[in-house]
Amino acid sequence: MYPRETRVLLRHYLEQGVGKTELARRFGVSRGTIYHWIQTGQLDRDLDNAPVSYTPRPPVPRKLDPYKGIIQERLEAFPLLTAQRLFEEVCAAGYRGGYTQVKDYVRSIRPRPPAEPAVRFETPAGFQGQVDFASFKLPWGRRYALLLVLGYSRLLRLRRVRRRARGAAVRSDAGRGDLG
């Protein structure tokens, strides 16, 4: 879809007498598009005051529509039935469509168990910490650091490392907690 500004400018240039081929070249659209806009009256109406409104597409009838009730009833009675089993049942009832339609429909209506809440792993104070080696890409170059996160307080300690050896950190700066 082309913006309103394009159509308003196009209407202005047409009123000035500029040719349709020249306008198509200027706006980067085909001559057919310009003729379509003129013939359908899209340039005649006041585009600045008309609100843009879109409507959803009408639903497309599917081969599965007459058999959706059978699938819903079976899933209500037996929520763990597989889509393959339901496909076989609706085929026995006269369905002549494909398995994918049945599988997608079953996936959309199958009752789902509620999601289990995340359980936070708690440790007593001073009992656990996690150590990791990190690489930071900064504007002045790459820096390396050892990170320690305490499990109870979530306190983060950082110690800068000058360079990285193969698989391990080498020569740390004691007492330095910045990345500079």
C-alpha positions as YAML, in Angstrom:
chain: A
units: angstrom
residues:
- id: 1
  name: MET
  ca: [0.00, 0.00, 0.00]
- id: 2
  name: TYR
  ca: [1.28, 3.43, -0.92]
- id: 3
  name: PRO
  ca: [1.13, 6.27, 1.62]
- id: 4
  name: ARG
  ca: [-1.40, 9.06, 1.43]
- id: 5
  name: GLU
  ca: [1.30, 11.60, 0.68]
- id: 6
  name: THR
  ca: [2.12, 9.81, -2.57]
- id: 7
  name: ARG
  ca: [-1.48, 9.89, -3.72]
- id: 8
  name: VAL
  ca: [-1.95, 13.54, -2.72]
- id: 9
  name: LEU
  ca: [1.19, 14.51, -4.65]
- id: 10
  name: LEU
  ca: [0.05, 12.41, -7.60]
- id: 11
  name: ARG
  ca: [-3.32, 14.18, -7.65]
- id: 12
  name: HIS
  ca: [-1.54, 17.56, -7.48]
- id: 13
  name: TYR
  ca: [0.77, 16.71, -10.41]
- id: 14
  name: LEU
  ca: [-2.13, 15.38, -12.48]
- id: 15
  name: GLU
  ca: [-3.95, 18.67, -11.94]
- id: 16
  name: GLN
  ca: [-0.81, 20.48, -13.12]
- id: 17
  name: GLY
  ca: [-0.85, 18.46, -16.36]
- id: 18
  name: VAL
  ca: [2.14, 16.16, -15.81]
- id: 19
  name: GLY
  ca: [1.91, 12.97, -17.90]
- id: 20
  name: LYS
  ca: [1.04, 9.62, -16.35]
- id: 21
  name: THR
  ca: [4.19, 7.94, -17.69]
- id: 22
  name: GLU
  ca: [6.35, 10.66, -16.15]
- id: 23
  name: LEU
  ca: [4.51, 10.32, -12.82]
- id: 24
  name: ALA
  ca: [4.97, 6.55, -12.84]
- id: 25
  name: ARG
  ca: [8.71, 7.05, -13.30]
- id: 26
  name: ARG
  ca: [8.91, 9.73, -10.55]
- id: 27
  name: PHE
  ca: [6.97, 7.74, -7.97]
- id: 28
  name: GLY
  ca: [8.40, 4.34, -8.80]
- id: 29
  name: VAL
  ca: [5.05, 2.73, -9.56]
- id: 30
  name: SER
  ca: [3.69, 1.23, -12.74]
- id: 31
  name: ARG
  ca: [1.47, 3.13, -15.13]
- id: 32
  name: GLY
  ca: [-1.17, 0.50, -14.44]
- id: 33
  name: THR
  ca: [-1.19, 1.48, -10.77]
- id: 34
  name: ILE
  ca: [-1.71, 5.13, -11.64]
- id: 35
  name: TYR
  ca: [-4.53, 4.28, -14.06]
- id: 36
  name: HIS
  ca: [-6.07, 2.02, -11.38]
- id: 37
  name: TRP
  ca: [-6.01, 4.83, -8.82]
- id: 38
  name: ILE
  ca: [-7.65, 7.19, -11.30]
- id: 39
  name: GLN
  ca: [-10.32, 4.71, -12.46]
- id: 40
  name: THR
  ca: [-11.26, 3.58, -8.94]
- id: 41
  name: GLY
  ca: [-11.52, 7.17, -7.68]
- id: 42
  name: GLN
  ca: [-8.80, 6.85, -5.09]
- id: 43
  name: LEU
  ca: [-7.36, 10.22, -6.12]
- id: 44
  name: ASP
  ca: [-10.72, 12.04, -6.13]
- id: 45
  name: ARG
  ca: [-11.63, 11.61, -2.49]
- id: 46
  name: ASP
  ca: [-10.16, 13.64, 0.33]
- id: 47
  name: LEU
  ca: [-7.48, 11.30, 1.63]
- id: 48
  name: ASP
  ca: [-6.32, 13.56, 4.45]
- id: 49
  name: ASN
  ca: [-9.60, 13.35, 6.38]
- id: 50
  name: ALA
  ca: [-10.58, 9.77, 5.60]
- id: 51
  name: PRO
  ca: [-9.52, 7.39, 8.38]
- id: 52
  name: VAL
  ca: [-7.69, 4.29, 7.31]
- id: 53
  name: SER
  ca: [-9.68, 1.24, 8.28]
- id: 54
  name: TYR
  ca: [-8.82, -2.37, 7.78]
- id: 55
  name: THR
  ca: [-11.15, -5.29, 8.19]
- id: 56
  name: PRO
  ca: [-10.16, -8.85, 8.93]
- id: 57
  name: ARG
  ca: [-10.31, -11.32, 6.12]
- id: 58
  name: PRO
  ca: [-13.41, -13.49, 6.04]
- id: 59
  name: PRO
  ca: [-12.79, -17.04, 7.27]
- id: 60
  name: VAL
  ca: [-12.01, -19.53, 4.55]
- id: 61
  name: PRO
  ca: [-14.23, -22.63, 4.61]
- id: 62
  name: ARG
  ca: [-12.22, -25.79, 5.24]
- id: 63
  name: LYS
  ca: [-12.96, -29.46, 4.69]
- id: 64
  name: LEU
  ca: [-12.60, -30.00, 8.43]
- id: 65
  name: ASP
  ca: [-15.40, -27.60, 9.45]
- id: 66
  name: PRO
  ca: [-18.23, -30.21, 9.51]
- id: 67
  name: TYR
  ca: [-16.09, -32.53, 11.69]
- id: 68
  name: LYS
  ca: [-14.88, -30.04, 14.31]
- id: 69
  name: GLY
  ca: [-17.72, -30.99, 16.65]
- id: 70
  name: ILE
  ca: [-16.58, -34.64, 16.66]
- id: 71
  name: ILE
  ca: [-13.02, -33.61, 17.53]
- id: 72
  name: GLN
  ca: [-14.18, -31.28, 20.32]
- id: 73
  name: GLU
  ca: [-16.42, -33.94, 21.88]
- id: 74
  name: ARG
  ca: [-13.66, -36.55, 21.81]
- id: 75
  name: LEU
  ca: [-11.11, -34.16, 23.33]
- id: 76
  name: GLU
  ca: [-13.52, -33.18, 26.10]
- id: 77
  name: ALA
  ca: [-14.04, -36.84, 26.96]
- id: 78
  name: PHE
  ca: [-10.41, -37.91, 26.44]
- id: 79
  name: PRO
  ca: [-8.01, -34.92, 26.51]
- id: 80
  name: LEU
  ca: [-4.92, -37.05, 25.79]
- id: 81
  name: LEU
  ca: [-6.07, -38.45, 22.44]
- id: 82
  name: THR
  ca: [-3.48, -37.96, 19.72]
- id: 83
  name: ALA
  ca: [-4.16, -36.01, 16.57]
- id: 84
  name: GLN
  ca: [-3.46, -39.17, 14.56]
- id: 85
  name: ARG
  ca: [-6.19, -41.04, 16.41]
- id: 86
  name: LEU
  ca: [-8.64, -38.18, 15.93]
- id: 87
  name: PHE
  ca: [-7.70, -38.05, 12.25]
- id: 88
  name: GLU
  ca: [-8.57, -41.72, 11.88]
- id: 89
  name: GLU
  ca: [-11.91, -41.17, 13.61]
- id: 90
  name: VAL
  ca: [-12.96, -38.23, 11.43]
- id: 91
  name: CYS
  ca: [-11.82, -40.14, 8.32]
- id: 92
  name: ALA
  ca: [-14.14, -42.95, 9.38]
- id: 93
  name: ALA
  ca: [-16.92, -40.34, 9.66]
- id: 94
  name: GLY
  ca: [-16.31, -39.19, 6.06]
- id: 95
  name: TYR
  ca: [-13.55, -36.56, 6.24]
- id: 96
  name: ARG
  ca: [-11.52, -36.46, 3.01]
- id: 97
  name: GLY
  ca: [-8.95, -33.80, 3.91]
- id: 98
  name: GLY
  ca: [-5.38, -34.02, 5.11]
- id: 99
  name: TYR
  ca: [-3.84, -34.84, 8.45]
- id: 100
  name: THR
  ca: [-2.18, -31.42, 8.83]
- id: 101
  name: GLN
  ca: [-5.52, -29.61, 9.12]
- id: 102
  name: VAL
  ca: [-6.60, -31.99, 11.87]
- id: 103
  name: LYS
  ca: [-3.26, -31.71, 13.67]
- id: 104
  name: ASP
  ca: [-3.29, -27.88, 13.59]
- id: 105
  name: TYR
  ca: [-6.89, -27.73, 14.78]
- id: 106
  name: VAL
  ca: [-6.25, -30.20, 17.63]
- id: 107
  name: ARG
  ca: [-3.19, -28.18, 18.68]
- id: 108
  name: SER
  ca: [-5.28, -25.00, 18.82]
- id: 109
  name: ILE
  ca: [-8.13, -26.42, 20.95]
- id: 110
  name: ARG
  ca: [-6.43, -29.05, 23.10]
- id: 111
  name: PRO
  ca: [-6.72, -28.19, 26.80]
- id: 112
  name: ARG
  ca: [-3.31, -27.31, 28.20]
- id: 113
  name: PRO
  ca: [-2.27, -27.82, 31.79]
- id: 114
  name: PRO
  ca: [-1.37, -24.61, 33.62]
- id: 115
  name: ALA
  ca: [2.30, -23.72, 33.46]
- id: 116
  name: GLU
  ca: [4.24, -24.64, 36.56]
- id: 117
  name: PRO
  ca: [5.69, -21.66, 38.39]
- id: 118
  name: ALA
  ca: [9.46, -21.31, 38.39]
- id: 119
  name: VAL
  ca: [10.98, -22.52, 41.63]
- id: 120
  name: ARG
  ca: [13.87, -20.40, 42.76]
- id: 121
  name: PHE
  ca: [16.93, -22.26, 43.97]
- id: 122
  name: GLU
  ca: [17.73, -20.93, 47.44]
- id: 123
  name: THR
  ca: [20.89, -21.49, 49.46]
- id: 124
  name: PRO
  ca: [21.88, -20.40, 52.95]
- id: 125
  name: ALA
  ca: [24.19, -17.41, 53.36]
- id: 126
  name: GLY
  ca: [27.84, -18.19, 52.57]
- id: 127
  name: PHE
  ca: [27.05, -21.66, 51.25]
- id: 128
  name: GLN
  ca: [27.27, -21.31, 47.46]
- id: 129
  name: GLY
  ca: [28.72, -19.05, 44.79]
- id: 130
  name: GLN
  ca: [29.08, -19.25, 41.04]
- id: 131
  name: VAL
  ca: [32.34, -18.32, 39.29]
- id: 132
  name: ASP
  ca: [32.55, -17.54, 35.61]
- id: 133
  name: PHE
  ca: [35.10, -16.13, 33.18]
- id: 134
  name: ALA
  ca: [33.75, -13.30, 31.04]
- id: 135
  name: SER
  ca: [34.89, -11.40, 27.98]
- id: 136
  name: PHE
  ca: [33.75, -7.80, 27.47]
- id: 137
  name: LYS
  ca: [34.00, -5.99, 24.15]
- id: 138
  name: LEU
  ca: [34.43, -2.30, 24.90]
- id: 139
  name: PRO
  ca: [35.16, 0.66, 22.58]
- id: 140
  name: TRP
  ca: [38.82, 0.68, 23.66]
- id: 141
  name: GLY
  ca: [39.31, -3.07, 23.24]
- id: 142
  name: ARG
  ca: [38.48, -6.45, 24.68]
- id: 143
  name: ARG
  ca: [38.73, -6.93, 28.46]
- id: 144
  name: TYR
  ca: [38.54, -10.14, 30.50]
- id: 145
  name: ALA
  ca: [37.29, -10.67, 34.03]
- id: 146
  name: LEU
  ca: [36.47, -13.31, 36.63]
- id: 147
  name: LEU
  ca: [32.95, -12.97, 38.00]
- id: 148
  name: LEU
  ca: [31.69, -14.32, 41.32]
- id: 149
  name: VAL
  ca: [27.98, -14.30, 42.15]
- id: 150
  name: LEU
  ca: [26.98, -15.31, 45.67]
- id: 151
  name: GLY
  ca: [23.93, -17.57, 45.75]
- id: 152
  name: TYR
  ca: [22.19, -16.08, 48.78]
- id: 153
  name: SER
  ca: [22.65, -12.33, 48.36]
- id: 154
  name: ARG
  ca: [23.20, -12.23, 44.57]
- id: 155
  name: LEU
  ca: [26.23, -10.04, 45.30]
- id: 156
  name: LEU
  ca: [28.43, -9.69, 42.22]
- id: 157
  name: ARG
  ca: [32.21, -9.44, 42.51]
- id: 158
  name: LEU
  ca: [34.37, -8.76, 39.51]
- id: 159
  name: ARG
  ca: [38.13, -9.07, 39.13]
- id: 160
  name: ARG
  ca: [39.85, -7.88, 35.97]
- id: 161
  name: VAL
  ca: [42.24, -10.22, 34.19]
- id: 162
  name: ARG
  ca: [44.99, -8.77, 31.97]
- id: 163
  name: ARG
  ca: [45.01, -11.46, 29.29]
- id: 164
  name: ARG
  ca: [43.51, -14.81, 28.56]
- id: 165
  name: ALA
  ca: [45.60, -17.94, 28.18]
- id: 166
  name: ARG
  ca: [44.29, -21.00, 26.39]
- id: 167
  name: GLY
  ca: [41.37, -22.21, 28.50]
- id: 168
  name: ALA
  ca: [42.34, -20.26, 31.64]
- id: 169
  name: ALA
  ca: [42.82, -16.76, 32.98]
- id: 170
  name: VAL
  ca: [46.37, -15.61, 33.74]
- id: 171
  name: ARG
  ca: [47.83, -12.78, 35.89]
- id: 172
  name: SER
  ca: [44.94, -11.08, 37.63]
- id: 173
  name: ASP
  ca: [45.03, -7.61, 39.17]
- id: 174
  name: ALA
  ca: [44.39, -8.04, 42.87]
- id: 175
  name: GLY
  ca: [41.91, -5.59, 44.28]
- id: 176
  name: ARG
  ca: [40.82, -4.09, 40.95]
- id: 177
  name: GLY
  ca: [37.08, -4.29, 40.38]
- id: 178
  name: ASP
  ca: [36.73, -2.14, 37.27]
- id: 179
  name: LEU
  ca: [37.10, -2.93, 33.60]
- id: 180
  name: GLY
  ca: [39.22, 0.10, 32.69]
...
